[in-house]
Amino acid sequence: MSAATAAAADPVAAAPPRPGPVPFLRGARVVFDLSLEAMLWSRRSVFMGLLLVVPLLFAILYRVLLAAHAPVRITPALFFGGMFGSYYIWFALPLTALFYATALVADEVEAKTITYLLTRPVRRTSILLGKFAAYLGTTLALVLPSVVLTFFVLMTRQGRRGLALGAPDLVRDLAVAALALLAYGALFTFVGVLLRWPLITGLLFLYGWEWLSILPGWAPRLTIRAWLTSMHHHTVVGEGLSQGVVQTLPVVPGLITLGTSSLLFLALAAWIFSRRQYVLDQ
Amino acid sequence: MRGRRALVLSMVVVAVGVLTAVAAYYLDPSRGTVGPMPGVGLTLPAETRVVTGLDVQRLVHSPVYQRFFSGANRPQAFTELQARTGLRAERDVQEVLLSSQAREGRTGAVAIVSGTFDRQRVVRAVEGQRGMSTRTHEGRALYVFHPDGAPSSALAFLEDDVLALGTEAEVEQAVTGYVRGTGGLRGNAELLALVQSIKPGATVWSAGDETLLSRLPSALPSAGGLPAMTLPGLKSVVFTGDLEPAVAFEAVIQTRDEKSAQQIAGMAGMIIGLARMQGGQRPEMQQLASAITVTTDQSRVRLNGSFSDDLLAALQKSQGQRGAGPGTTPGPPAPPAAPPSEPEGEAEER
């Protein structure tokens, strides 16, 4: 029996072999490209861009109005430190992470496009990794230039000397910002995969649980904010309201804690995402 | 792909910003040196009368330090630094600049300590001190200590691995000088010229100007077999010392005129002569006197000394015997003293 005859007799065996799933990293890269486009050019980015342009506006205001026309006691370094320690760490970075990371899967569910995504020959863990990488790319692309431009507007008031003085802080602050986006992002990705309405839970976490960071004792170690606050050098412990309360936590254990927790939350998110059945409302 | 292009553009902005700031940091004048003094020394207050530099690592690794200062004889300053900041000078500190100031009838002192240490660990050690308060000055944290019955002292980080500590007002001035990049020791041209004249490379160096020396008594009373002496007018003193390969020093004293220089040289010669006279009973004193030379050059007096290892061993032995007192027989050599214990929690964290 010739091959052609055999094929005619058994059409199943004759069908071309079904392609296997796309390799893990290639799949993640494709998802990364698609998600990056969608995330960067979205209304969410416009809103977060406005949120992140606020420090820059304050910096310009400081330069133009305060520092130029009135003798002020707040130096550019102090102003930048306050801006980073208060606005970015307490407000802008967690919110940026919350709005983007909780939406990684929730947006697809809400738009009812998750089915199309999951029927592609791409592993689910690959999809999540690609989406998380796109989240990191988008948020870093928004946050880091905001920090750098704010720094330059403020510190150039003192000329080259100002830049020289602030350079170590700038490098450290950029690293802390990246770490914050990683740690909060991993946590909110997990929350986004686990819960139906992750935004509310995330807000409760940020403005409820994270206040533990200013308590005495061991409680601050259970928050992300306390570790991040200990890594930049803008908070003066023992000054003002924080007198005798806010602690300086060690850096290396902080890096280990935030790195490990990020990996753990991402692994849990990937595990849940790869097993969950998504039934869409009709 | 617009997304990737936007990402690259954003990262270019960040990279240009960081590179510019880092270039400004490394090209900053405070990274340079003035003679043997690192540029950060320029932040010392303009009222500084004497400034001393110490290469701590060369000191603690020298045979002289091992012989005279290790173990139980550890310098008190090192112990105090460790108690206050958790820093172990032998391990963490590279260089120390000590300075003394005088202004409006009160004196102050500030030291600039640089090395390789974990800023956060030092901050935690400082925060644990009793009677400590914190405030900001020029955007930098100032840790102020209020010891009972003593003037308040302070500590501030000029950089992550450079800290200033001393009397509160002087540390504040150092922070101001550092942050603004103006004022400070730049305003004391005379002392700066003295520092500039010192050749870099010495383990220890010191420069003091006229204002410091003006506080010395104008006359020394008769004591120790020496007749009463009137001190001639001094203008400045520059000192350099090395510990390896042999202990050697040079002191250059600038006087007001040639006559004063002759007087100083005469006084130094008299002291050396007295040491020689003890040579009958204590031969090491004879050697010590022979190791020091005094020369004059117009209004300048130069003292040079170089001490061999044998001489130092003899001096140490002699010191030990005198410490034991007359009539006591020297016992077996004492076991080496244990190194000072580390602060609690430090060993486990390292």
Boltz contact constraints between the chains, C-beta under 6 A:
constraints:
  - contact:
      token1: [A, 36]
      token2: [B, 3]
      max_distance: 6.0
  - contact:
      token1: [A, 37]
      token2: [B, 3]
      max_distance: 6.0
  - contact:
      token1: [A, 40]
      token2: [B, 3]
      max_distance: 6.0
  - contact:
      token1: [A, 40]
      token2: [B, 6]
      max_distance: 6.0
  - contact:
      token1: [A, 75]
      token2: [B, 138]
      max_distance: 6.0
  - contact:
      token1: [A, 75]
      token2: [B, 139]
      max_distance: 6.0
  - contact:
      token1: [A, 77]
      token2: [B, 139]
      max_distance: 6.0
  - contact:
      token1: [A, 78]
      token2: [B, 139]
      max_distance: 6.0
  - contact:
      token1: [A, 137]
      token2: [B, 7]
      max_distance: 6.0
  - contact:
      token1: [A, 141]
      token2: [B, 7]
      max_distance: 6.0
  - contact:
      token1: [A, 141]
      token2: [B, 10]
      max_distance: 6.0
  - contact:
      token1: [A, 144]
      token2: [B, 14]
      max_distance: 6.0
  - contact:
      token1: [A, 145]
      token2: [B, 10]
      max_distance: 6.0
  - contact:
      token1: [A, 145]
      token2: [B, 13]
      max_distance: 6.0
  - contact:
      token1: [A, 145]
      token2: [B, 14]
      max_distance: 6.0
  - contact:
      token1: [A, 148]
      token2: [B, 14]
      max_distance: 6.0
  - contact:
      token1: [A, 148]
      token2: [B, 17]
      max_distance: 6.0
  - contact:
      token1: [A, 160]
      token2: [B, 24]
      max_distance: 6.0
  - contact:
      token1: [A, 161]
      token2: [B, 181]
      max_distance: 6.0
  - contact:
      token1: [A, 163]
      token2: [B, 21]
      max_distance: 6.0
  - contact:
      token1: [A, 163]
      token2: [B, 24]
      max_distance: 6.0
  - contact:
      token1: [A, 164]
      token2: [B, 24]
      max_distance: 6.0
  - contact:
      token1: [A, 164]
      token2: [B, 25]
      max_distance: 6.0
  - contact:
      token1: [A, 164]
      token2: [B, 28]
      max_distance: 6.0
  - contact:
      token1: [A, 167]
      token2: [B, 21]
      max_distance: 6.0
  - contact:
      token1: [A, 167]
      token2: [B, 22]
      max_distance: 6.0
  - contact:
      token1: [A, 167]
      token2: [B, 25]
      max_distance: 6.0
  - contact:
      token1: [A, 170]
      token2: [B, 21]
      max_distance: 6.0
  - contact:
      token1: [A, 236]
      token2: [B, 134]
      max_distance: 6.0
  - contact:
      token1: [A, 236]
      token2: [B, 136]
      max_distance: 6.0
  - contact:
      token1: [A, 236]
      token2: [B, 141]
      max_distance: 6.0
  - contact:
      token1: [A, 237]
      token2: [B, 127]
      max_distance: 6.0
  - contact:
      token1: [A, 238]
      token2: [B, 134]
      max_distance: 6.0
  - contact:
      token1: [A, 239]
      token2: [B, 134]
      max_distance: 6.0
  - contact:
      token1: [A, 239]
      token2: [B, 135]
      max_distance: 6.0
  - contact:
      token1: [A, 248]
      token2: [B, 120]
      max_distance: 6.0
  - contact:
      token1: [A, 248]
      token2: [B, 123]
      max_distance: 6.0
  - contact:
      token1: [A, 248]
      token2: [B, 124]
      max_distance: 6.0
  - contact:
      token1: [A, 250]
      token2: [B, 120]
      max_distance: 6.0
  - contact:
      token1: [A, 251]
      token2: [B, 120]
      max_distance: 6.0
